[in-house]
């Protein structure tokens, strides 16, 4: 029985490369030729492993969000304060407004704006990614509540969704060209509202 040739590439590395390409250019503007080049794959290897451009993109969204959520969770665990963790994350979003490189925004937010309304599979992937992020923010807010850092009458789940939507809005404003001076008062208001 012929099992075929073994894979000769690192799937995670290939996904990381494709994710970066989609993140910078967007789904529709990314060509198959660009994907093959950045992933260093033949067309047959790409199709055999990932199935299609859309299937690859959804794998990239899942890869991106799983990595992002794990990174955020690690940052939360090493932070001195859960509220400081949330403030620092807002600051990291605003930092992109001062970056000299392209303002690429968040892959999840970019995808929601580009494709989610037209593609149910992408919409589901975006929703899964959002829920992963919200779980980290719920964990942070639960810790803040236990430490007496917040006293809001809103539930932790409502606050986490509010925070997530605020982050998404800030990311969209950054990508649209908003300045740090415009964004910082918004971030302060978000943090005040959480308390």
N, C-alpha and C positions, 0 to 999 in steps of 0.2 A: 504494500500500500504506500503510495507516494503522499507524504505529508507536506510537500512543498518546501521551498527554501525557508530557513529560519529568518526572522526579522533581524535586520542588521542596523537598526537605529534605536535610539532611546526615545520612547513615546513621550515621556514627560518633557524632554528637551524640544522635541518637534512641536508639542502643544504650546510650550512657552514661546517658541518662535512665531508660530501662527497667531497666538494671542496678541503678541506685540504688534504684528502687522495689522490685524483687525482693529486693534486699539488706536493705532495712529491714523489709519486710512478709512476705517468703517467697513462694514460688510460689503455693501454694493460696490464701493470703489476698489476693493481688493480683488485682483484678478487671480485666476488659477496659476498663471505663470509666476506671479509674485509669491504666492504660497509655496509653490514647488521650490522656488529659489531660496526663500528664507528657511524652509524646513529641510532643505537639501535632500529632497525625495524625488523619486520618479513618479510620474502620473499613476502608474499601476500600483505602486506602494501606497500612495495616498488613498486611492480609491479602495484598495483591499483592506486597509487598516481603518479608515474613517468613513467610507461609504460615499460621501458627497460633500460639496462645499458647505451646505447647510448643516449637515450632521457634524462636520468638523467644527463649525462655528459654535454649535450648541455645546460640544465637548469643551471648546475653549472658554465659553461663558462659565460652565461648571468648574473648570480648572481654575479660572481667575477668581471666582467667588469663594471657592474652598480655600485657596491660598490666602486670599484677603482676610477671610474670617479667622483662619488659623493665626495669621500675623496679628490681627487686632486682639484676639483672645490672649495671645502671648504678651502683647503690650499692656493689656489690662492687668494681667497677673503680676507684671513687674512694676506697675505704677504705684506710687505712694498713696494715691487717692483716686477712686473711681470718677469723681467729678473732674479731677485734673486730667485724667485719661480722656474724658469727653471733650474738655476744653482744648487739649493738645491735638486731638483729631481734627477739630474745627480749624485750628491754626494750621495744620498740615494742608488742609484743603485751600485755605487762603494763601499759603506760601506759593502755590502754583501761579497766583496772579503776578508775582514778582519774578517768576522764573524766566530766564532768557530763552529757554527752549520752547518748543511749541506747547500750547496749552491743550493737552490731549484729553483732559477731563477724566471721567470714570467710565470704564468700558460698559458697565451695567447701565449707567444713566444715558450714555451715548446710544446704546442699543435700544433702550426704552424709547428714546426720541426718534431713532431712525426706523425701527422695524416692528416694535412690539404690537402696534395696532393692526399691522397687515399680516402677521405671521403667528399663528397660534402656538407653534412649537417654540418659537423664540420668546413669545410672551410668557409661556410656562417657565422657561429657563431663567428669564429675568425675575419672575416672581420667586422662584426657588432661591436665587441669589439674594434678593432683598430679604427674604426670611432668614437666611444665614446671618446677614449683617444685623438684623433686628434682634436676633437671639443674643448676640454679643452685647448690644446696647441694653437689652433687658437685664442681662447679668450685671452690667456696670451699675445700672440704676437700682437694682435690688441691693447691691453692696452699699450704694450711697444711702439708700433708705435705712438699712440696718445700722449704718454709722451715724445716722442723724444729719446727713448732709443735704437731704431734701425733705420738704414738708408739703409737697404739692397735694391737693385733693384728688388729682388725676391718678389713674392706675399706672403702674410701672409699664404695662403694655402700651397704653395710650401715649405715655411720655416717650417711649422708645420709638414708636411710629412717628411721632411729631419730630423727634430728633433726626430720624432717618430721612424724613421728607425735607427737613431743613438743610441737611447735608447735601441732598440731591439738588435742591434749589441753588445752594451756594456753588456747587460744581457747575451747574448750567450757567450761572452768572460769570464764573471764572472763564469758562470756555467762550462766552460771548464778549469777553474783554473788560469785565468790571475790574476796578482797581482795588488794591488792598484797603485804601481809605474808605471806599464804599462798602466793603465786605466786613471790616472789623466791627462796626457798630451792630451789624446783623448778628454776628457770632456772639457778641456780648448779650444781646437780647435773647437769643436762643438759650444761653446758659442761665440767664436770670429766670426765664420762663420755666425751666426744668425744676428750679428750687421751690 
